[in-house]
Amino acid sequence: MNWTAYLPMIWHGAMITMTITLASIAVGAVLAFVFGILRVEGGPVLRTVALCYTELFRGTSLFVQLFWFYYALPLVGLSFDPITTGILVLAAHAGGYGAEIVRGALTSVSVQQQEAARALNFSRFQTLFRISLPQAIVEMMPAFGNLAIETLKLSSLVSLISIADLTFAAQSIRNITLDSASIYSITLVCYFAMSLVLMVAIRVIERFVRRGHAFPPMSRP
């Protein structure tokens, strides 16, 4: 069988998969920090909102979330194109898990350091962004790395809402060629290659953070 005829379809699908994954990771990271910080620093109302968000997206199936956003939301007048829906659902799902990572890392910072910051007349904002986060973010990185890889793997579900990602392309080629072993082996290698790229990028970011470049040194107010 001449596989070169199908390489453009595989490449196109892989690019869509990577685009959706990277966009989902970026949006999910923002959601994770917002809701994770609210779980620790927010008032009672904001903490409750953050808790409801994290438990909703951690406690329900991504498969059901995807279908609910794509098929149920239009019934109340909210509709998105398939790619936007895929990104939003994956980001919300990753944000729910990421918020717990942020919350756990922030609460692991010793109380003594926070008390010392208050003694030095640091505001809550300064304490958070110059004392707690610089230490917590180092602890978050391995877990965020795993979450990024998991988001890449879960992105294969977007093929269920007619997005021509790598999984969709593999299924289409398989239906044409009836060669399941070859096409799914190639797909497996493609996902593994993309995972390696993500892992390398995460290691670079982790080294950058551990060297203290993510946060400038703080001077006493």
HELIX and SHEET records of a PDB file:
HELIX    1   1 TRP A    3  TYR A    6  5                                   4    
HELIX    2   2 LEU A    7  GLU A   41  1                                  35    
HELIX    3   3 PRO A   44  GLY A   59  1                                  16    
HELIX    4   4 LEU A   62  PHE A   67  1                                   6    
HELIX    5   5 TRP A   68  ALA A   72  3                                   5    
HELIX    6   6 LEU A   73  VAL A   76  5                                   4    
HELIX    7   7 PRO A   82  THR A  107  1                                  26    
HELIX    8   8 VAL A  111  ALA A  119  1                                   9    
HELIX    9   9 ARG A  124  THR A  127  1                                   4    
HELIX   10  10 LEU A  128  SER A  132  3                                   5    
HELIX   11  11 LEU A  133  LEU A  154  1                                  22    
HELIX   12  12 SER A  155  ILE A  161  5                                   7    
HELIX   13  13 LEU A  166  THR A  177  1                                  12    
HELIX   14  14 SER A  180  ARG A  210  1                                  31    
END                                                                             
